[in-house]
Amino acid sequence: MARRLAQLSGTRVNGALQLTEPALNELIGLATPGGTVPTVQLLDANRIEVRYGVVHARAKLPPALDAGSAPRMTVTLASTVMAWALRATLGQPFVEFHGRHVTIHLAAVPALAPWRALWPHVKSAQFSTVPGVLRVQVGVSIENGVDT
């Protein structure tokens, strides 16, 4: 990927992506082979509800991603009890808990490995939700001198 990014040196892209709830859940299903698949319900004001079998949890997305070479996103769970349960069951090195706040270190998520070379070039990502829709605004800048 670094070689392809070098070919795009000097490129700047700003765009918006709008994902409907069915499209987002289809993507989650593709990324979660076999077994029970979590589903997401998109609510207003950056609130979401995630259902996994009989368990469901509400959370609030941050207004923006912490961008850079080590991007991270911190969601706020509606329940401290759910945070305790997730901490006890997840055990993933890329997930960090601080009370009800759950930080996901995106560059360390194995499923996102193909995108690792792109992370340093993501300058911004903002999130907003309305019922049934997730809107993501992204700014990418591939500077001169990309390592190949």
Solvent accessible surface area in square Angstrom, and as a share of the most:
residue,aa,sasa,rsa
1,M,78,0.35
2,A,33,0.26
3,R,170,0.62
4,R,158,0.58
5,L,10,0.05
6,A,28,0.22
7,Q,142,0.63
8,L,90,0.45
9,S,45,0.29
10,G,52,0.50
11,T,44,0.26
12,R,178,0.65
13,V,80,0.46
14,N,129,0.66
15,G,39,0.37
16,A,84,0.65
17,L,99,0.49
18,Q,105,0.47
19,L,30,0.15
20,T,62,0.36
21,E,42,0.19
22,P,100,0.63
23,A,40,0.31
24,L,28,0.14
25,N,34,0.17
26,E,115,0.52
27,L,93,0.46
28,I,39,0.20
29,G,28,0.27
30,L,133,0.66
31,A,72,0.56
32,T,42,0.24
33,P,120,0.75
34,G,63,0.60
35,G,77,0.74
36,T,71,0.41
37,V,52,0.30
38,P,30,0.19
39,T,61,0.35
40,V,17,0.10
41,Q,77,0.34
42,L,4,0.02
43,L,22,0.11
44,D,63,0.33
45,A,63,0.49
46,N,17,0.09
47,R,90,0.33
48,I,19,0.10
49,E,5,0.02
50,V,47,0.27
51,R,114,0.42
52,Y,117,0.45
53,G,56,0.54
54,V,151,0.87
55,V,75,0.43
56,H,94,0.42
57,A,18,0.14
58,R,106,0.39
59,A,10,0.08
60,K,101,0.43
61,L,19,0.09
62,P,22,0.14
63,P,102,0.64
64,A,42,0.33
65,L,18,0.09
66,D,67,0.34
67,A,42,0.33
68,G,26,0.25
69,S,81,0.53
70,A,68,0.53
71,P,1,0.01
72,R,103,0.38
73,M,34,0.15
74,T,45,0.26
75,V,18,0.10
76,T,36,0.21
77,L,10,0.05
78,A,67,0.52
79,S,43,0.28
80,T,52,0.31
81,V,103,0.59
82,M,35,0.16
83,A,2,0.02
84,W,156,0.55
85,A,47,0.37
86,L,49,0.24
87,R,125,0.46
88,A,86,0.67
89,T,108,0.63
90,L,71,0.36
91,G,70,0.67
92,Q,77,0.34
93,P,128,0.81
94,F,29,0.12
95,V,24,0.14
96,E,70,0.31
97,F,27,0.11
98,H,96,0.43
99,G,47,0.45
100,R,95,0.35
101,H,80,0.36
102,V,9,0.05
103,T,9,0.05
104,I,43,0.22
105,H,55,0.25
106,L,19,0.09
107,A,25,0.19
108,A,53,0.41
109,V,20,0.12
110,P,92,0.58
111,A,75,0.58
112,L,54,0.27
113,A,38,0.30
114,P,91,0.57
115,W,128,0.45
116,R,107,0.39
117,A,36,0.28
118,L,38,0.19
119,W,33,0.11
120,P,54,0.34
121,H,24,0.11
122,V,12,0.07
123,K,104,0.44
124,S,37,0.24
125,A,7,0.05
126,Q,76,0.34
127,F,29,0.12
128,S,49,0.32
129,T,7,0.04
130,V,55,0.31
131,P,98,0.61
132,G,22,0.21
133,V,25,0.15
134,L,19,0.09
135,R,101,0.37
136,V,17,0.10
137,Q,105,0.47
138,V,49,0.28
139,G,4,0.04
140,V,25,0.14
141,S,11,0.07
142,I,8,0.04
143,E,81,0.36
144,N,126,0.65
145,G,71,0.68
146,V,26,0.15
147,D,120,0.62
148,T,114,0.66
